[in-house]
Amino acid sequence: MNIAAASNTSSQGYVADHRNDDVLIYLNGDFFKRDEAKVSVFDAGFVLGDGVWEGVRLVNGKIIALDEHLDRLYEGANSIELDIGMSRDELTEALWQTFRKNDMTDGAHARLMVTRGKKKTPNQDPRFAMGKPTIVIVAEFKIPKPESKSRGLSLMTSTIRCSTPDVFDLRLNSHSRLNFIHALIQAINCGADEALMLDPHGFVASCNSTNFFIIRGEELWTSTGRYNFNGITRKKVIKLYQDAGYVVREKDFTLAEVYSASEAFVTGTLGGITPVTRIDGRIVGAGQPGAVTQRIAALYDAYLRG
């Protein structure tokens, strides 16, 4: 295995916290120590990635955009006919219970995962599921690495394309992420932090785990939404910038237009707004986080705290 080690500016990197060694994991209503939380090798999530998930962020005693995350989770589960078996209120209480068990009130992130559950045999057919889904919540103390914000990320354009909804709908937060992992491995092995991905027509779509924006003048550009993640942070950034009186364009644009952008950044639940300072070996703008990106980050930070 020759995948490069994680850099200080990995888009999914976070500050190490020794408290995570002792976190308690929610598993089907019970709590287990980190090294004791286990699911069956016959679980549908392990066998085929048959499940949906959400990542939520706890800031100042509040789960950010909880309703939007639950909307996306239940819509995804419905699309694959996966019965979560818990109401929204029950799932919300499970999240809060997990945070409380771990004495978390700020600077935390939880991964909520729902799979089709244990199967009679490791095959693709959902009719072999034995009944109840598997529900896991992993809560950790997580804040983004400051280096990612101060230095910015490096992106590389991957040969792996974002798919159309009839091939794989990116609005579905599926456990299956192999195409994006493939794209990320390409980027890592070329010395980048994240993969920039094009749509089937060659226009810029998103990154392998985040949504992508560029700044031209003071206009904010992002893709149309047809071929990228149904990003909750993406939607919030668009609204915040528009509400502040600036222009946002959701449109098709090319790599040539990316290379001539004055600034770029990516959005995601954990990282919020993370500047991009290099794409395909080219320096973006002045090669450091720009003024407009910092302005947008300040708007988003005020929303988080406010």
C-alpha positions in Angstrom: 0.0 0.0 0.0 1.6 3.2 -1.1 -1.1 5.8 -0.3 0.7 8.9 1.1 0.3 9.7 4.7 -2.3 12.3 5.8 -1.1 15.9 5.4 -1.6 18.7 7.8 -4.2 20.1 5.4 -6.3 17.1 4.7 -9.9 18.2 4.0 -11.1 15.6 6.4 -8.4 16.2 9.0 -9.1 17.2 12.6 -7.2 18.1 15.7 -6.3 15.0 17.7 -8.1 14.8 21.1 -7.2 12.1 23.7 -10.8 12.2 25.0 -11.9 10.3 21.9 -10.0 7.2 23.2 -12.8 6.8 25.8 -16.0 7.8 23.9 -19.0 5.7 24.2 -20.6 4.4 21.0 -24.4 4.1 20.5 -25.3 0.8 19.0 -29.0 -0.1 18.7 -30.0 1.6 21.9 -27.0 0.5 24.1 -23.6 2.1 24.7 -20.3 0.5 24.3 -16.6 1.5 24.7 -14.9 2.3 21.4 -13.1 -1.0 21.1 -16.2 -3.0 22.2 -18.7 -1.6 19.7 -19.2 -4.3 17.0 -21.6 -5.3 14.3 -22.0 -8.6 12.6 -19.9 -9.6 9.5 -23.3 -10.3 8.0 -24.5 -6.8 8.5 -25.8 -5.3 5.2 -23.6 -2.2 5.7 -20.5 -4.3 6.0 -21.5 -6.7 3.2 -22.5 -4.2 0.5 -22.6 -0.7 2.0 -26.4 -1.0 2.1 -27.3 2.0 4.3 -27.5 5.7 4.8 -25.7 8.1 7.1 -25.4 11.7 8.3 -22.7 13.7 9.9 -23.8 16.3 12.4 -21.9 19.0 14.2 -22.4 20.2 17.8 -21.6 23.8 18.4 -22.3 25.8 21.6 -24.9 23.3 22.8 -26.7 23.1 19.4 -26.8 20.5 16.7 -26.3 22.5 13.6 -29.1 22.2 10.9 -30.5 19.1 12.6 -33.9 19.2 10.8 -32.1 19.4 7.4 -29.9 16.5 8.3 -32.9 14.4 9.4 -34.8 15.3 6.2 -31.9 14.1 4.1 -31.5 10.9 6.2 -35.2 9.9 6.0 -35.5 10.8 2.3 -32.4 8.6 1.5 -33.7 5.7 3.6 -37.1 6.0 1.9 -35.5 5.9 -1.5 -34.0 2.5 -0.8 -37.0 1.2 1.2 -35.0 1.1 4.4 -37.2 1.3 7.5 -35.2 3.1 10.1 -37.6 1.9 12.8 -37.3 5.1 14.8 -39.3 8.3 14.6 -37.5 11.6 14.1 -38.0 12.5 17.8 -36.6 9.1 18.9 -33.5 9.5 16.6 -33.0 13.1 17.8 -33.1 11.9 21.4 -30.6 9.1 20.6 -28.2 11.8 19.2 -28.6 14.0 22.3 -28.2 10.9 24.6 -24.9 10.1 22.8 -23.6 13.6 23.3 -24.7 13.7 26.9 -23.1 10.3 27.6 -19.8 11.7 26.4 -20.1 15.1 28.2 -20.1 16.9 24.9 -21.5 20.4 24.6 -19.3 22.0 21.9 -16.6 21.1 19.3 -18.1 17.7 18.6 -19.1 15.8 15.6 -21.3 12.7 15.3 -21.6 10.2 12.5 -25.2 8.7 12.5 -25.3 5.5 10.4 -28.2 3.3 9.5 -27.9 0.0 7.7 -30.4 -2.6 6.6 -29.1 -4.8 9.4 -28.1 -8.4 9.7 -28.6 -10.7 6.7 -29.1 -14.4 6.5 -26.3 -14.6 3.9 -23.9 -12.1 2.4 -25.6 -11.2 -0.9 -27.2 -8.2 -2.6 -30.9 -9.1 -2.2 -32.5 -6.9 0.5 -35.1 -9.6 1.1 -32.5 -11.6 3.0 -32.3 -9.0 5.7 -33.4 -10.5 9.0 -35.5 -7.6 10.4 -34.3 -4.6 12.4 -31.8 -2.1 11.0 -28.5 -1.4 12.6 -28.2 2.1 14.0 -24.8 3.4 15.1 -23.9 6.9 16.4 -20.2 7.6 16.8 -19.7 11.0 18.6 -16.2 12.5 18.8 -14.5 15.7 19.9 -13.6 17.1 16.5 -12.6 20.5 15.3 -10.8 21.1 11.9 -7.1 21.5 11.8 -6.2 25.2 11.9 -3.6 24.5 9.1 -6.4 23.8 6.7 -7.9 27.2 7.3 -4.6 29.2 7.3 -2.8 27.5 4.4 -5.7 26.3 2.3 -6.2 23.0 0.5 -4.6 21.6 -2.6 -6.9 20.0 -5.1 -6.3 17.7 -8.1 -8.8 17.1 -10.9 -9.6 13.4 -10.9 -10.3 11.2 -13.8 -13.3 9.8 -11.9 -16.5 11.7 -12.8 -19.5 12.6 -10.7 -22.4 10.4 -11.7 -25.9 11.1 -13.1 -28.9 10.2 -10.9 -29.7 7.2 -13.0 -26.2 5.7 -12.3 -25.7 6.8 -8.7 -27.7 9.7 -7.2 -25.3 11.9 -5.2 -28.3 13.3 -3.2 -28.4 9.9 -1.5 -26.0 9.8 1.4 -25.1 6.2 0.9 -22.6 4.1 2.8 -21.2 3.1 -0.6 -18.4 5.7 -1.4 -16.0 3.6 -3.4 -16.0 6.0 -6.4 -15.1 8.9 -4.2 -12.4 7.0 -2.4 -11.0 6.1 -5.7 -10.9 9.8 -6.7 -9.3 10.8 -3.4 -6.6 8.1 -3.7 -5.7 9.6 -7.1 -5.4 13.1 -5.5 -3.4 11.9 -2.5 -0.9 10.0 -4.6 -0.4 13.2 -6.6 0.3 15.2 -3.4 -3.1 16.9 -3.1 -5.6 17.0 -0.2 -8.8 16.4 -2.1 -10.1 15.5 -5.5 -11.9 18.0 -7.7 -14.4 16.1 -9.8 -16.1 16.9 -13.1 -19.6 16.1 -14.3 -20.3 13.8 -17.3 -20.2 16.8 -19.6 -16.8 18.0 -18.4 -18.0 20.9 -16.2 -16.9 21.2 -12.6 -19.2 19.4 -10.2 -17.8 18.9 -6.6 -15.0 17.4 -4.7 -14.9 13.8 -3.4 -16.2 14.7 0.1 -17.1 18.5 -0.1 -18.8 21.0 -2.4 -16.7 23.4 -4.4 -17.0 27.2 -4.9 -15.0 29.8 -6.8 -14.9 33.5 -6.6 -14.7 35.8 -9.6 -14.7 39.4 -8.7 -17.1 39.3 -5.8 -19.4 36.9 -7.5 -19.7 33.4 -5.9 -19.9 30.5 -8.4 -20.8 26.9 -7.7 -22.1 24.1 -9.9 -25.8 23.7 -10.9 -26.5 21.0 -8.3 -27.3 18.4 -10.8 -24.2 16.3 -10.2 -23.0 17.2 -6.7 -23.8 16.4 -3.1 -27.0 17.7 -1.6 -24.9 19.8 0.7 -26.5 21.4 3.8 -23.5 23.7 4.4 -23.5 24.5 0.6 -27.1 25.7 0.8 -26.4 27.7 3.9 -23.4 29.5 2.3 -25.4 30.4 -0.8 -28.2 31.9 1.3 -25.9 33.8 3.6 -24.0 35.4 0.8 -27.1 36.3 -1.1 -28.7 37.7 2.0 -25.6 39.9 2.5 -26.4 41.4 -0.9 -23.9 39.6 -3.1 -24.3 37.6 -6.3 -24.3 33.9 -6.3 -24.4 31.9 -9.6 -25.2 28.2 -9.7 -24.0 27.4 -13.2 -21.9 25.3 -15.5 -18.3 26.4 -15.5 -15.1 24.8 -16.8 -11.6 24.2 -15.4 -10.3 27.1 -17.4 -12.7 29.4 -15.5 -11.5 27.7 -12.2 -7.9 28.4 -13.1 -8.6 32.1 -13.5 -10.7 32.5 -10.4 -9.4 34.9 -7.7 -10.4 32.6 -4.8 -11.8 29.1 -4.2 -13.1 27.1 -1.2 -14.9 24.0 -0.3 -17.8 23.4 2.2 -18.7 20.5 4.5 -20.3 19.8 7.8 -17.1 19.4 9.8 -14.8 21.9 8.1 -17.5 24.5 7.3 -15.6 26.9 4.9 -12.1 25.7 4.0 -10.0 27.8 1.5 -8.4 26.3 -1.5 -5.1 27.7 -2.5 -3.8 25.3 -5.2 -5.6 23.4 -8.0 -3.8 21.0 -10.3 -0.5 22.5 -9.3 -1.6 26.0 -10.1 -1.8 28.7 -7.4 -5.2 30.1 -6.8 -5.2 33.9 -6.7 -2.5 35.1 -4.3 -1.9 31.6 -3.0 -3.5 32.2 0.4 -7.0 32.5 1.8 -8.6 35.5 0.2 -10.7 38.4 1.5 -14.0 37.2 0.1 -13.5 33.7 1.4 -12.8 35.1 4.8 -15.9 37.3 4.6 -18.0 34.3 3.8 -16.4 32.3 6.6 -17.2 35.0 9.0 -20.8 35.0 7.9 -21.0 31.2 8.4 -19.2 31.4 11.8 -21.8 34.0 13.0 -24.5 31.6 11.9 -23.0 28.8 13.8 -22.7 30.8 17.0 -25.9 32.6 16.6 
